[in-house]
Amino acid sequence: MHTSLKTADNPFRVANIAQALRTLYFVRAAFSLVWVGLLLAFVKSSPTITAILLLGYPTWDVAATFFDIRANRGPSSKLPQFANIVIGLFTTVAVSVALKQGVPTVLIVFGAWAGLTGLIQLVLGLRRRRTFGGQWPMMLSGGQSMIAGASFIAMAQSPTMGIINLAGYAAFGAFYFLLAAFRLGKAAHAV
């Protein structure tokens, strides 16, 4: 059973959670944009920095998911976020192993990760829209991640192009986080 935070006695709580999520979304967008810039700058010139960036992206997602759980201390289940943490940790380990096997394997790992986390993001956005509204960018991003995951796996045979497409994927993610942050502005300032 879903318990909505939109009750007469909880408007401050809804606003506080919405503001915390909004801040987190702005930080996630900024991280993604910096990551994209660094990846594009080093993908062809520094395999070491590229490897660090590829390991850093799922690691950051795990950290951001912890912040998401702390920000949203409402009564709803945190199972999607905890599943995302487990998948992100597994992905970080899988990327470190895949880097030793080559870029095609890295792309397959990122593809599987994007597909799974996209599904989780879609489910989480659907659940949060009842309480906070403004979640359509996150739901759209989740759907796009599922499609992107399949395309990364398909592009595994074109390593350089695949890595560049990872940058595009992260840039779109930043765009969706910005949209969601702006959409949460109404809930954050509702009191």
N, C-alpha and C positions, 0 to 999 in steps of 0.2 A: 504494500500500500504506500502510495506517495503522499507525504505530508508537505504541503506547500508552506513556504515561509511568508507568503502574502496574506498575512492576517493583520487585523487591526492592532494587535498588541506587539507586532514585530517589525514595524516599518524601519526602525533604526537598524535592526539586524540585517534586513534585506539590503539597505543602503550600504552598510559597512561591508558586507560580503561582496556586493556588486563593485564597490570601490576597490577592494583588494584584488578581485579578479581583473578589473580594468587595468590596474597598475601592473599586474603580472602579464597581461596581454601586451601592454606597451613594451615591457622589458623583453618578452619573448620575441616580439617583432624586431626590436633593436638588435638583439643577439643574432637573429637569423640574417638580418641585412649585413651585419659585420662579417658573419661566417661566409656569406655569399661572396662578398668582396675579397676576403682572404683566399677563399677557394679558387676563385677566378684568377687572382693574382699569382698563385703558386702552383696551380694544377700542372702546368707544363714545365715549370722550372725547378720545383723542389718536391720530390716524392716524399721526403721525410715530413715536411710541413703539411702536405696533402694528407698523409696518413694520420697525423695528429688531428687535423681538422675532421677527418672521417670518423675517428674515434670520439672526438669531442661532441659531435652533434647528438648521438643517442645518449651520451652521458649527460649533456645539458638537459635533454628532454626528461630524464629521470629526475634531476634536481628540480626542474620547473614543475614536474608533477607533484613532488613533495610540497612545494610552495602552494600549489593549487589545493591540495588537501588541507593545508593549514589555513588558507584563505576561506575555504568553504566548509565551515564547521557545522553546517546544518544537519538535520536529521536524515538526510538521504544517504543511501548506500555509497560507500567509497570503493566498491568492488571494481568499477571501470578504471579508476585511477591506480589502484593497487595492481591490477592486471597490466596496466601500461608500464608501471615501474618494473615489474618482473620481465616483461617483454623488452623494455629498454636495456636492462642490465644484461639480459641474454644477448641482445643485439650488439652491445659493446664488446662482449667477449667474442661473439661470432665474427664481428668486423676485424678484431685483432687476429683471429685465426685466418680469416679470408684474405687479409692483406698479404699473408705469406704465400697464398695460392694465386694471387693476381686480381686485377681490377674486375674481370668478369664475375668472379665469386663475390667480391665486395658488392657489386651491383645487385646480385641475386639476394644477398643478405638485406641490403637496403630496400629492395623491392618487397620482400616478405614483411619487413618491419613496417614499411609505409602502408601496406595493405591491412595488416592487423591493427596498427594504431589508428588508421583512418576509420576502421569500423568502430573502434572504441570511442573515437572523437565524435562520430556521428551519433552513437547511442547517448553519450554524455550531453551533447548539444540538444538532442531531443528531450532529454530529461530536464535540463536546465531551462529550456524555453518556457516551461509551465510556471516557473518561479520568477525568473528574471526577464524573460523576453530577450530580444536582441541576439538570439543564438543562431540565426540563419547563416551567418558567415562561417561559424564553426561547423555546422552541419554540412554546408557546401564544401568546406575544406576537407572534412572527413571523407565525403564521397569522392572528391578529387584525389585524395591520398590513396584510396583503394584503386582507382584507375591508374595513378602514377606508379603504384607498386607493381602492377602487371606490366607496365611499359618498361620499368627498370629491368625486370627479369628478361623481357624481350630484347632490350638493348645491351644485354650482357656481352654480346659479341662485338660491340663497338665501344671499347673502353673509354676513349677520350670523350666521345660524344655523350656517353652515359654519365660520366662525371660532371660534365657541363650541364646536363639535364638535372642532376641532383641540385646544382646551384639554382636552376630555375624553379625546381620544386620548393626549395627553402624560401626563395623570394616570394612565391605565391603564398606560402605559409605565413610569411611576415605580413603580407597584404591582408590575409584573412584575420590574423590576430589584431591588426590595426582596426579593421572594420568592426570586429567584435568589441574591441575596447571602446570605440566611439558609440556603438549601439548600447553598451552597458551604461553609458553616461546618464541616460534617463533614469534607470533604476538606482544608480549611485547618488543621484541628486534628488530623489523623490521625497525626501523628508524635509 
